[in-house]
Amino acid sequence: MEKAVCNHGFFMMAPNVWDPKSKSLTRPLTLSNSSSVIHGINNVSRVDEELILQQVGRMLRISAEDDRDVTEFQQLHEDAKKYGFGRIFRSPFLFEDMVKSILLSNITWERTLGMASSLCILQFKLADGTVSSQTNKKRKRVVKATKETSGNFPSAKEIASLDKELINEHCKLGYRANWIVKLAKMVESGKLNLEEMESRDMKAEQVSEKLNKLKGFGHFLTATVLMCIGYYHLVPSDTETLRLFRETLETAAQSFYDRFSPFQSLAYWFDLIQNYETKLELSQLDYKSVSGCSHMKQLKAD
């Protein structure tokens, strides 16, 4: 479980909570009633059981396609096979992966974590009715949300009902709020079909083309989302890539990892994890001490 979860910064971002002592992951999941979330497994319907399995299966990449990718990648990368690496943790839904990728843009890791947490608190307030969307102006009693009362990660439908000003009022996302609202509205309007993008019926180049047309999606965001979908041919190069190469290599990232085609980003991510673990245990660290997309800071265990 630890290796399946603690291999990508998304596991540190709300609403995910990793317990290093029990080596367990806790987070709310979406039920068939989209306004509800589940925190336990008692008294759930058959439909909701299926939804839970789908969401957990996506997070941990439990599928025939993922099994095939792991096998093919490990045939190319003997060290990854010895380590048991080949799956990168992701969110229950692609939309959450895309928004979290945007939150990584040009900012410190600590601020990224804070913005993800704020979005989950905002979702709690939307569900509770203490914050009104554009489509629902009726207000209820005011409840102060905290980390203990934060909700799920907001859906595309929830974000599309808001404007960037309200999101910034609660979450302080800056220009990212505009990107996220535009993304959510495209998803809700059907102009961007995430299920089609993730179905593997589209070629990687076609998915890349769609992503590159989105506001803010340059090389790093596109490569990160492609990796979340299951296309690994682009290395998500950012300041962490430069740090890794300063410490270990002297050549360009993409050309170096081309020998692992079509799993370049998996090979890169394996090296990054190995580099981190020479300094700390990812599953036991103080999340805010990890650099994310900023410079490496002093890392410490709990």
C-alpha positions as semicolon CSV with decimal commas, in nm:
position;residue;x (nm);y (nm);z (nm)
1;M;0,000;0,000;0,000
2;E;0,279;0,239;0,089
3;K;0,455;0,198;-0,247
4;A;0,123;0,225;-0,431
5;V;0,037;0,558;-0,267
6;C;0,353;0,740;-0,159
7;N;0,506;0,794;-0,503
8;H;0,349;1,120;-0,623
9;G;0,287;1,452;-0,450
10;F;-0,087;1,420;-0,510
11;F;-0,108;1,179;-0,215
12;M;-0,010;1,470;0,012
13;M;-0,275;1,705;-0,126
14;A;-0,619;1,741;0,035
15;P;-0,849;1,567;0,075
16;N;-0,597;1,280;0,091
17;V;-0,461;1,202;0,437
18;W;-0,184;0,943;0,469
19;D;-0,124;0,782;0,810
20;P;0,240;0,664;0,822
21;K;0,181;0,456;1,137
22;S;-0,101;0,243;1,001
23;K;0,017;0,292;0,641
24;S;-0,336;0,377;0,534
25;L;-0,492;0,645;0,315
26;T;-0,811;0,827;0,411
27;R;-1,023;1,054;0,190
28;P;-1,390;1,109;0,102
29;L;-1,526;0,944;-0,212
30;T;-1,823;1,042;-0,426
31;L;-2,150;0,847;-0,405
32;S;-2,423;0,805;-0,666
33;N;-2,585;1,111;-0,509
34;S;-2,319;1,354;-0,632
35;S;-2,381;1,589;-0,341
36;S;-2,278;1,320;-0,093
37;V;-1,944;1,176;0,002
38;I;-1,851;0,864;0,190
39;H;-1,603;0,834;0,475
40;G;-1,680;0,472;0,572
41;I;-1,809;0,149;0,417
42;N;-2,114;0,071;0,630
43;N;-2,458;0,058;0,473
44;V;-2,362;0,153;0,118
45;S;-2,570;0,044;-0,179
46;R;-2,454;-0,190;-0,455
47;V;-2,433;0,106;-0,691
48;D;-2,219;0,299;-0,447
49;E;-1,996;-0,004;-0,388
50;E;-1,924;-0,009;-0,761
51;L;-1,850;0,363;-0,762
52;I;-1,611;0,323;-0,468
53;L;-1,426;0,040;-0,644
54;Q;-1,397;0,250;-0,960
55;Q;-1,254;0,547;-0,771
56;V;-1,010;0,342;-0,564
57;G;-0,915;0,144;-0,874
58;R;-0,831;0,465;-1,056
59;M;-0,629;0,604;-0,767
60;L;-0,419;0,288;-0,739
61;R;-0,425;0,209;-1,114
62;I;-0,586;-0,130;-1,078
63;S;-0,678;-0,230;-1,433
64;A;-0,568;-0,460;-1,713
65;E;-0,420;-0,165;-1,903
66;D;-0,218;-0,056;-1,601
67;D;-0,097;-0,414;-1,546
68;R;0,019;-0,425;-1,907
69;D;0,199;-0,092;-1,878
70;V;0,376;-0,201;-1,559
71;T;0,492;-0,525;-1,721
72;E;0,620;-0,354;-2,036
73;F;0,792;-0,076;-1,839
74;Q;0,963;-0,315;-1,599
75;Q;1,095;-0,515;-1,893
76;L;1,278;-0,197;-1,995
77;H;1,377;-0,088;-1,645
78;E;1,526;-0,364;-1,427
79;D;1,578;-0,140;-1,123
80;A;1,212;-0,034;-1,126
81;K;1,112;-0,401;-1,134
82;K;1,335;-0,481;-0,836
83;Y;1,185;-0,190;-0,646
84;G;0,828;-0,282;-0,744
85;F;0,765;0,052;-0,915
86;G;0,540;0,106;-1,214
87;R;0,224;0,276;-1,093
88;I;0,193;0,647;-1,007
89;F;-0,077;0,749;-0,760
90;R;-0,354;0,973;-0,891
91;S;-0,698;1,106;-0,794
92;P;-1,039;0,936;-0,817
93;F;-1,126;1,155;-1,118
94;L;-0,927;1,314;-1,400
95;F;-1,074;1,657;-1,330
96;E;-0,917;1,655;-0,983
97;D;-0,581;1,557;-1,135
98;M;-0,604;1,845;-1,380
99;V;-0,691;2,104;-1,115
100;K;-0,416;1,979;-0,884
101;S;-0,172;2,003;-1,174
102;I;-0,273;2,367;-1,217
103;L;-0,210;2,423;-0,845
104;L;0,153;2,318;-0,904
105;S;0,208;2,607;-1,144
106;N;0,485;2,851;-1,046
107;I;0,443;2,829;-0,671
108;T;0,596;2,674;-0,361
109;W;0,486;2,331;-0,247
110;E;0,357;2,470;0,081
111;R;0,126;2,710;-0,104
112;T;0,011;2,429;-0,333
113;L;-0,090;2,221;-0,032
114;G;-0,269;2,520;0,118
115;M;-0,468;2,589;-0,198
116;A;-0,579;2,226;-0,227
117;S;-0,692;2,231;0,135
118;S;-0,880;2,559;0,081
119;L;-1,065;2,414;-0,219
120;C;-1,181;2,119;-0,007
121;I;-1,299;2,355;0,267
122;L;-1,485;2,555;0,001
123;Q;-1,650;2,234;-0,120
124;F;-1,767;2,167;0,236
125;K;-1,919;2,515;0,252
126;L;-2,091;2,468;-0,083
127;A;-2,240;2,136;0,027
128;D;-2,344;2,283;0,361
129;G;-2,494;2,590;0,195
130;T;-2,282;2,843;0,383
131;V;-2,136;2,959;0,050
132;S;-2,373;3,029;-0,240
133;S;-2,298;2,950;-0,602
134;Q;-2,410;3,166;-0,893
135;T;-2,702;2,930;-0,949
136;N;-2,812;2,912;-0,587
137;K;-2,830;3,239;-0,400
138;K;-3,013;3,098;-0,098
139;R;-2,793;3,115;0,210
140;K;-2,804;2,900;0,520
141;R;-2,649;2,938;0,863
142;V;-2,280;3,022;0,869
143;V;-2,049;2,741;0,975
144;K;-1,677;2,793;1,011
145;A;-1,507;2,511;0,821
146;T;-1,175;2,377;0,942
147;K;-0,939;2,107;0,823
148;E;-1,140;1,864;1,035
149;T;-1,464;1,963;0,858
150;S;-1,326;2,004;0,507
151;G;-1,510;1,826;0,232
152;N;-1,422;1,641;-0,083
153;F;-1,229;1,794;-0,370
154;P;-1,479;2,010;-0,563
155;S;-1,624;1,864;-0,882
156;A;-1,633;2,032;-1,220
157;K;-2,003;2,103;-1,165
158;E;-1,936;2,276;-0,834
159;I;-1,649;2,489;-0,965
160;A;-1,839;2,578;-1,285
161;S;-2,115;2,727;-1,068
162;L;-1,868;2,974;-0,913
163;D;-1,681;3,275;-1,042
164;K;-1,309;3,334;-1,005
165;E;-1,364;3,619;-0,758
166;L;-1,551;3,397;-0,512
167;I;-1,290;3,122;-0,544
168;N;-1,010;3,368;-0,478
169;E;-1,198;3,512;-0,183
170;H;-1,194;3,169;-0,019
171;C;-0,890;2,998;-0,168
172;K;-0,644;3,267;-0,284
173;L;-0,558;3,089;-0,610
174;G;-0,466;3,402;-0,804
175;Y;-0,466;3,361;-1,183
176;R;-0,519;2,987;-1,136
177;A;-0,881;3,051;-1,037
178;N;-0,956;3,177;-1,388
179;W;-0,791;2,869;-1,544
180;I;-0,983;2,632;-1,318
181;V;-1,322;2,798;-1,373
182;K;-1,273;2,793;-1,751
183;L;-1,171;2,425;-1,735
184;A;-1,474;2,334;-1,524
185;K;-1,714;2,516;-1,755
186;M;-1,569;2,339;-2,061
187;V;-1,615;2,004;-1,889
188;E;-1,970;2,082;-1,777
189;S;-2,072;2,216;-2,119
190;G;-1,940;1,902;-2,290
191;K;-1,680;2,093;-2,492
192;L;-1,413;1,890;-2,315
193;N;-1,497;1,522;-2,272
194;L;-1,270;1,386;-2,000
195;E;-1,408;1,034;-2,027
196;E;-1,316;1,027;-2,395
197;M;-0,968;1,160;-2,321
198;E;-0,914;0,890;-2,060
199;S;-1,066;0,602;-2,253
200;R;-0,745;0,533;-2,448
201;D;-0,956;0,539;-2,764
202;M;-0,784;0,869;-2,840
203;K;-0,418;0,865;-2,930
204;A;-0,175;1,039;-2,697
205;E;-0,109;1,304;-2,962
206;Q;-0,481;1,382;-2,984
207;V;-0,507;1,417;-2,607
208;S;-0,200;1,642;-2,604
209;E;-0,355;1,861;-2,871
210;K;-0,671;1,905;-2,663
211;L;-0,472;1,983;-2,349
212;N;-0,250;2,235;-2,525
213;K;-0,558;2,435;-2,623
214;L;-0,656;2,480;-2,258
215;K;-0,569;2,799;-2,073
216;G;-0,239;2,755;-1,889
217;F;-0,154;2,410;-2,020
218;G;0,206;2,426;-2,135
219;H;0,455;2,141;-2,142
220;F;0,463;2,068;-1,768
221;L;0,086;2,064;-1,710
222;T;0,024;1,865;-2,028
223;A;0,291;1,607;-1,944
224;T;0,162;1,573;-1,587
225;V;-0,198;1,517;-1,696
226;L;-0,089;1,273;-1,968
227;M;0,101;1,079;-1,702
228;C;-0,212;1,072;-1,486
229;I;-0,413;0,936;-1,777
230;G;-0,155;0,669;-1,857
231;Y;0,051;0,821;-2,139
232;Y;0,412;0,833;-2,026
233;H;0,606;0,954;-2,330
234;L;0,660;1,313;-2,207
235;V;0,877;1,395;-1,905
236;P;0,699;1,657;-1,687
237;S;1,004;1,884;-1,665
238;D;1,002;2,158;-1,400
239;T;1,241;2,293;-1,139
240;E;1,248;1,953;-0,971
241;T;1,373;1,805;-1,298
242;L;1,653;2,060;-1,308
243;R;1,739;1,987;-0,946
244;L;1,749;1,613;-1,011
245;F;1,970;1,657;-1,315
246;R;2,202;1,897;-1,133
247;E;2,251;1,631;-0,870
248;T;2,272;1,324;-1,091
249;L;2,298;1,398;-1,463
250;E;2,434;1,648;-1,713
251;T;2,212;1,584;-2,018
252;A;1,864;1,689;-2,127
253;A;1,582;1,509;-1,948
254;Q;1,370;1,407;-2,245
255;S;1,653;1,269;-2,459
256;F;1,801;1,082;-2,164
257;Y;1,476;0,900;-2,090
258;D;1,393;0,823;-2,453
259;R;1,558;0,484;-2,412
260;F;1,259;0,385;-2,197
261;S;1,004;0,481;-2,466
262;P;0,704;0,492;-2,437
263;F;0,746;0,509;-2,057
264;Q;0,980;0,809;-2,028
265;S;0,787;0,981;-1,748
266;L;0,765;0,658;-1,546
267;A;1,143;0,617;-1,569
268;Y;1,192;0,981;-1,470
269;W;0,952;0,950;-1,178
270;F;1,130;0,637;-1,056
271;D;1,461;0,826;-1,048
272;L;1,296;1,119;-0,869
273;I;1,148;0,891;-0,601
274;Q;1,482;0,717;-0,552
275;N;1,649;1,057;-0,516
276;Y;1,393;1,169;-0,257
277;E;1,430;0,849;-0,058
278;T;1,803;0,904;-0,016
279;K;1,695;1,205;0,194
280;L;1,372;1,094;0,360
281;E;1,083;0,853;0,365
282;L;0,807;1,004;0,151
283;S;0,537;0,827;0,353
284;Q;0,645;0,979;0,685
285;L;0,742;1,334;0,605
286;D;0,612;1,672;0,700
287;Y;0,428;1,749;0,377
288;K;0,507;2,120;0,381
289;S;0,880;2,049;0,388
290;V;0,879;1,894;0,041
291;S;0,967;2,137;-0,233
292;G;0,719;2,022;-0,498
293;C;0,777;2,265;-0,783
294;S;1,007;2,495;-0,591
295;H;1,364;2,456;-0,470
296;M;1,448;2,162;-0,246
297;K;1,422;2,249;0,122
298;Q;1,547;2,065;0,427
299;L;1,333;1,752;0,456
300;K;1,227;1,603;0,786
301;A;1,037;1,298;0,904
302;D;0,747;1,314;1,150
